[in-house]
Amino acid sequence: MTTSATGPGPTEHEPDLVGLDLEDPSRGELELEERTALRRVAGLSTELTDVTEVEYRQLRLERVVLVGVWTEGSAAEADASMAELALLADTAGSEVLDGLVQRRERPDPATYIGSGKVLELREVVLATGADTVICDGELSPGQLRQLEDKLTVKVIDRTALILDIFAQHARSREGRAQVELAQLNYFLPRLRGWGESLSRQAGGAGGGAGGGVGTRGPGETKIETDRRRIRRRITKLRREIAAMCTVRDTKRSSRRRNEVPNVAIAGYTNSGKSSLLNALTGAGVLVQDALFATLDPATRRASTPDGRDYTLTDTVGFVRHLPHQLVEAFRSTLEEVADADLLLHVVDGADRMPERQVNAVREVLTEITEGRSEPMPRELLVVNKVDVADELSLARLRGVLPDALFVSARTGAGLDALVECVATLLPRPEVEVEAVLPWTEGALVARMHSEGEVIDTDHTEVGTRVRARVRPDLAGALAGFRVDD
């Protein structure tokens, strides 16, 4: 690892923090070395080391350099953020060559990292042969323009990277429409022409100005035309998504009408949500060790140990600083979480900083439920991947998250306790009835078993005597067969 300043090397348990103070970084003034340091982040390169691996890459990957601004938190958190950005870039199909972090109080409003550091970054780009720079933050249109002009390579930010991954993974018609809507909302304010012919026309009858004959006079510029088309497309996509949302609401209303409880599985991306759904229901949905492998919700039926039916819904994973455009576009899908009776919040127990995952997911959930009158569903924390997490980290997590359940969707460890806990937290039927049902009313007996909670059953000469807790509508259907106390 190389650094931009001299100082003691890293110890066995410390990241390479040359010239950086590990105390509270929110102090009033940063030392001069911290303000000027552009520090390399170790372990981010995904450059091929064996030429035989090339046969597995069908397309030439973009060669990227990552750059971030460390404004708050510890150095370990800054490195974890850059490591996550490297995973995002790798998921998008890029080849990470280098990663740089600069310590600043706030990002530079003009160039994100400051004009002097842009020149240093330019040298790194030239030395590595990179064709793209990815910034760990959302760039303003002005910052994006300044960086591309100075670096002379393509520059994208974290938001555009996540949108690109979503575009690659969306499969359903609704998912593709939601991703396209988010992309258009993101790119609309950043639209700009490449070259004078795309930016503006010269007005009036001036002689030498503008593009000459055929370009003078009032008229709509190329950018204005593009913006108008994008706005028209956004309007159409919103109508289509609203129609799809109506279908989803109809299915949701059907479940509510039948009083089938719904359990939503939510959590950080790649925390094992789909694996957990498969382990609990045998659903067979796609499981992949990649970020945002699941974009389209999958709902499967499950049963409690005492025979009550409920549904499990796998939802799209969250990430730190999930783009606001995606939250808005996927709002109808994410509302599956807000409308659930129980929320299984899955946490990656093998992650270096699982608490950051928990906070990021809760921030998105707060944004989803903003303005809703209904409260958030009850949350059950589930720490997954205990089979690959080290015991020291798990012991610390048990202290930090005392109410969480620790499971492994891959090995099945802890799943029985999870199923029992889900059964106790699901809403129970509120009406207790005792009825004697003739042998001809087998359908009602089956409904009491599937929709209610059977307490006692006995077979008599005239029929089946059942004592159970059921919903009000089923209690009404049993009114003619009820036994008076």
Secondary structure, 3 states (H helix, E strand, C coil): CCCCCCCCCCCCCCCCCCCCCCCCCCCCCCCHHHHHCEEECCCCCCCCCCHHHHHHCCCCCEEEEEEEEECCCCHHHHHHHHHHHHHHHHHCCEEEEEEEEEECCCCECCCECCHHHHHHHHHHHHHHCCCEEEECCCCCHHHHHHHHHHHCCEEEEHHHHHHHHHHHHCCCHHHHHHHHHHHHHHHHHHCCCCCHHHHCCCCCCCCCCCCCCCCCCCCCCHHHHHHHHHHHHHHHHHHHHHHHHHHHHHHHHHHHHCCCCEEEEEEECCCCHHHHHHHHHCCCCCCCCCCCCCCCCEEEEEECCCCCEEEEEECCCECCCCCHHHHHHCHHHHHHHHCCCEEEEEEECCCCCHHHHHHHHHHHHHHHCCCCCCCCCEEEEEEECCCCCCHHHHHHHHHHCCCCEECCCCCCCCHHHHHHHHHHHCCCCCEEEEEEEEHHHHHHHHHHHHHCEEEEEEECCCEEEEEEEECHHHHHHCHHHECCC
